[in-house]
Amino acid sequence: MKVYTSIEDFKDVKNPVVTTGTFDGVHLGHQKIISRLKDAAKEENGETVLLTFYPHPRMVLFPEDNELKLLNTQQEKIELLEKYGIDHLIIYPFTREFSRLTSVEFVRNILVNKIKTKRLIIGYNHHFGRNREGSFEHLKEYGPLYGFEVEEIPAKDIEHIEISSTKIRKALQTGDVKTAATYLGHPYTLSGKVVEGLKLGRTIGYPTANIVVNDIYKLIPADGIYAVKLKHVGKMYGGMLSIGNNPTVKGKGRSIEVNIFDFNQTIYGDSVTVYFIERLRDEIKFNSLEELKTQLAKDEQNTLRITNS
């Protein structure tokens, strides 16, 4: 997959078959669009092109909204789109000036003059242009005028519930990582660097790796204990992860700590990726470290049952 951070670098692509959107999460609905995009590219003897935006439009248009958290970091999104077979990814800088483009200016200036779109595939209820004025109906008018075809993917439901990035965010904010994974089509992930912590876990036989996520917009699931898998230097391990304030041992603020099974390495400074499998329980304050240790043994058994099933 070729990645462009300047649309000026996008040149000489044969019969571009294009889709556009934020694609946060690259969930099953997005994957449906990508699948159709790939089929259409074969029909046109062309190549797939995904036009996305950074920063997320809401961050530019509503900077006072500090509540928005994203399902993917930029790198995570790139890796997922490459996994699902996109040929060309254009990451267009979203600015207030860009947001003022009318729908016809967006089509003419970007889709036609810059990308030279042969066919445009969009998701259900897609809007674009200034004040989201553009719609599928507009595109059906613009297509013949500017020489491209347009196709809309109908709403895709799972058990009659429409998939959306918003619904996935809400599931994660309650710790429901299983529902999130069902909508995403893959486990929710978290990537970060391992840093030194208080090292109290090792005193009770459960050493943990403390993970720091540097992207302030990345959504961290609700506090609690989770069964996870963890990737380090290309190798996968099982583990159990805690998000919260460590009330029993008086931790220093909210932290993300993972006990990695069958692992005995010093990995400070290394990058790891966590895959959330299932939430085990709430964070609890125990009366003693011995009580905590007993519960951790139960958590470990539950995690092994879940991750090995």
C-alpha positions in Angstrom: 0.0 0.0 0.0 1.3 3.4 -0.9 0.6 6.2 1.6 0.4 9.9 0.6 0.5 12.7 3.1 0.3 15.2 0.2 -2.2 14.8 -2.5 0.2 16.4 -5.0 2.3 13.2 -4.8 -0.7 11.1 -6.0 -0.1 10.7 -9.8 -0.4 8.2 -12.7 -2.8 5.8 -11.0 -4.8 3.7 -13.5 -8.6 4.0 -13.2 -8.8 5.0 -9.5 -11.7 3.5 -7.7 -12.2 5.7 -4.7 -13.9 5.8 -1.3 -13.6 8.6 1.3 -14.2 9.0 5.0 -12.6 9.0 8.4 -12.7 5.2 8.7 -12.0 5.3 12.5 -11.8 1.7 13.7 -11.9 0.2 10.2 -15.0 -1.7 11.5 -17.2 -4.3 9.7 -19.2 -1.5 7.9 -15.9 0.0 6.6 -14.7 -3.5 5.6 -17.9 -3.9 3.5 -17.1 -0.7 1.6 -13.5 -1.8 1.1 -14.6 -5.2 -0.2 -16.9 -3.6 -2.7 -14.1 -1.1 -3.6 -11.7 -4.0 -4.4 -14.3 -5.8 -6.5 -15.1 -2.5 -8.4 -11.4 -2.0 -9.0 -11.2 -5.4 -10.7 -14.2 -4.6 -12.8 -12.5 -1.3 -13.9 -9.1 -2.8 -14.3 -8.0 -0.1 -11.8 -6.6 0.4 -8.3 -8.2 1.1 -5.0 -7.9 4.6 -3.4 -9.0 5.6 0.1 -9.1 9.3 0.9 -9.2 10.0 4.6 -8.5 13.0 6.8 -6.2 14.0 9.6 -6.9 15.4 12.2 -10.4 14.0 12.6 -12.8 16.7 11.4 -14.5 17.1 14.8 -11.2 18.0 16.3 -10.8 20.9 13.9 -14.5 22.1 13.8 -15.2 21.6 17.5 -11.9 22.0 19.4 -13.7 22.7 22.6 -15.0 19.1 22.5 -12.5 17.3 24.7 -14.6 14.2 24.9 -13.8 12.8 21.5 -11.6 9.7 21.6 -10.5 7.7 18.6 -10.5 4.0 18.0 -7.3 4.1 16.0 -4.1 6.0 16.1 -2.8 7.1 12.7 -0.4 4.2 12.5 -3.0 1.6 13.6 -5.4 2.8 10.9 -2.6 2.6 8.2 -1.8 -1.0 9.3 -5.5 -2.1 9.2 -6.1 -0.5 5.8 -3.0 -2.2 4.4 -4.2 -5.5 6.0 -7.6 -5.2 4.2 -6.0 -4.6 0.8 -6.1 -0.9 -0.1 -3.7 0.0 -2.8 -3.4 3.8 -2.2 -4.1 5.7 1.0 -4.3 9.5 0.8 -4.2 11.2 4.2 -5.5 14.7 3.5 -4.9 17.5 6.1 -8.2 18.6 7.5 -8.3 22.3 8.1 -11.0 25.0 8.6 -10.2 26.3 5.1 -10.7 22.8 3.7 -14.0 22.4 5.6 -15.3 25.5 3.7 -15.2 23.8 0.3 -18.6 23.3 -1.1 -19.7 19.8 -2.2 -19.2 20.6 -5.8 -15.7 22.2 -5.1 -14.7 19.0 -3.2 -15.8 16.8 -6.1 -14.2 19.0 -8.8 -11.0 20.0 -7.1 -10.2 16.8 -5.2 -12.0 13.8 -6.6 -11.8 14.8 -10.3 -8.8 17.2 -10.8 -6.4 15.6 -8.3 -7.4 12.0 -8.0 -9.1 11.6 -11.4 -11.7 9.3 -10.0 -13.1 6.6 -12.3 -15.7 5.2 -9.8 -16.7 6.5 -6.4 -17.9 4.0 -3.7 -19.5 5.5 -0.6 -21.2 4.2 2.5 -24.8 4.6 3.5 -25.8 8.2 4.4 -22.4 9.6 3.5 -22.2 13.5 3.6 -19.4 15.8 2.5 -18.5 19.4 1.7 -19.3 22.5 3.7 -21.8 21.9 6.4 -22.1 18.3 5.2 -24.3 19.6 2.3 -23.2 16.9 -0.2 -25.1 13.6 -0.4 -25.5 10.6 -2.6 -28.1 12.5 -4.6 -25.6 15.3 -5.3 -23.0 12.7 -6.4 -25.5 11.2 -8.8 -25.8 14.6 -10.4 -22.0 15.3 -10.4 -20.9 11.9 -11.7 -22.2 12.3 -15.3 -21.0 15.9 -15.4 -17.5 15.1 -14.4 -17.1 11.7 -15.9 -17.2 9.2 -13.0 -19.6 6.6 -11.7 -20.9 6.6 -8.2 -22.2 3.7 -6.1 -23.7 3.7 -2.5 -23.3 0.8 -0.1 -26.6 0.2 1.8 -26.6 0.2 5.6 -25.1 -3.0 7.0 -26.6 -4.4 10.1 -25.5 -7.0 12.6 -28.4 -8.4 14.5 -30.4 -5.4 13.3 -28.0 -2.9 15.0 -26.3 -0.5 12.7 -22.5 -0.6 13.0 -20.9 2.7 13.7 -17.7 4.0 15.3 -19.8 5.8 17.9 -21.4 2.6 19.1 -18.0 0.9 19.3 -16.7 3.8 21.4 -19.7 3.5 23.7 -19.1 -0.2 24.2 -15.5 0.3 25.0 -16.3 3.1 27.5 -18.3 0.6 29.5 -15.6 -2.1 29.1 -17.6 -4.2 26.7 -14.7 -5.2 24.6 -16.5 -8.3 23.2 -19.2 -6.3 21.6 -16.6 -3.9 20.3 -14.7 -6.8 18.7 -17.9 -8.1 17.2 -18.5 -4.7 15.5 -14.9 -4.2 14.5 -14.4 -7.7 13.2 -11.1 -7.9 15.2 -10.1 -7.3 18.8 -9.7 -3.8 20.0 -6.0 -2.9 20.3 -3.8 -0.6 22.4 -0.2 0.2 21.6 2.4 1.9 23.8 5.8 1.8 25.4 6.7 -0.1 28.5 7.9 2.2 31.4 9.0 1.5 34.9 6.3 1.4 37.6 6.2 0.9 41.3 7.2 -2.8 40.9 4.8 -3.9 43.6 3.3 -6.7 41.4 6.5 -8.7 41.6 6.4 -8.8 45.4 3.2 -10.9 45.2 4.3 -13.0 42.2 2.5 -11.0 39.5 5.0 -8.7 37.9 3.5 -6.2 35.4 4.6 -4.2 32.5 3.3 -0.6 32.7 2.2 0.7 29.4 2.1 4.4 28.4 -0.1 5.4 25.4 1.3 8.6 24.0 -1.6 9.5 21.6 -3.9 11.6 23.8 -6.9 10.9 21.5 -6.7 7.1 21.7 -9.7 5.7 23.5 -8.7 3.7 26.6 -11.4 1.2 27.7 -13.2 1.5 31.0 -11.4 0.7 34.2 -11.3 -3.0 35.1 -9.4 -6.2 34.7 -9.2 -7.8 31.2 -8.1 -11.0 29.6 -5.8 -9.9 26.8 -3.2 -11.1 24.3 0.0 -9.1 23.9 2.5 -8.8 21.0 6.1 -8.1 21.7 8.7 -8.2 18.9 6.4 -10.1 16.7 5.6 -12.8 19.3 2.2 -13.3 21.0 1.6 -13.9 24.7 -1.4 -14.3 26.9 -1.9 -12.0 29.8 -4.2 -10.1 32.2 -4.4 -6.4 32.2 -5.5 -3.8 34.7 -6.8 -0.3 33.9 -7.4 1.9 36.9 -5.9 3.5 40.0 -4.7 0.3 41.9 -6.7 1.1 45.0 -5.3 -1.8 47.0 -1.7 -0.7 46.6 -2.4 3.1 46.3 -1.1 3.5 42.8 -0.1 6.9 41.4 -3.0 7.8 39.3 -4.6 5.9 36.4 -2.4 3.3 34.9 -2.4 0.4 32.4 -0.5 -2.6 33.6 -0.3 -6.1 32.1 0.9 -9.3 33.7 2.3 -11.3 30.7 2.1 -15.1 31.0 5.3 -17.2 30.6 7.4 -14.2 30.1 10.6 -13.2 32.0 12.2 -10.3 30.1 13.1 -6.7 30.9 11.4 -4.7 28.2 11.5 -1.1 29.4 11.4 1.2 26.5 10.0 -1.4 24.1 6.7 -1.0 22.2 4.0 -3.6 22.7 0.4 -4.0 21.4 -2.4 -5.3 23.6 -5.4 -7.1 22.1 -8.5 -7.0 24.4 -10.3 -10.3 24.5 -12.8 -10.1 27.4 -13.4 -8.0 30.6 -13.1 -10.1 33.7 -14.3 -7.8 36.5 -14.4 -4.4 38.0 -11.4 -2.9 39.8 -11.7 -3.8 43.5 -10.0 -2.5 46.7 -8.9 -5.5 48.7 -8.3 -5.5 52.5 -4.8 -7.0 52.1 -2.2 -8.0 49.5 -3.0 -11.6 50.3 -6.6 -11.1 49.3 -5.4 -9.4 46.1 -3.0 -12.3 45.3 -5.9 -14.8 45.8 -8.1 -12.9 43.3 -5.2 -12.6 40.8 -4.8 -16.4 40.8 -8.5 -16.6 39.9 -8.1 -14.0 37.3 -5.2 -15.9 35.8 -7.2 -19.1 35.6 -10.2 -17.3 34.0 -7.9 -15.6 31.5 -6.2 -18.9 30.5 -9.6 -20.5 30.0 -10.8 -17.5 27.8 -7.6 -17.1 25.7 -7.0 -20.8 25.2 -10.6 -21.5 24.1 
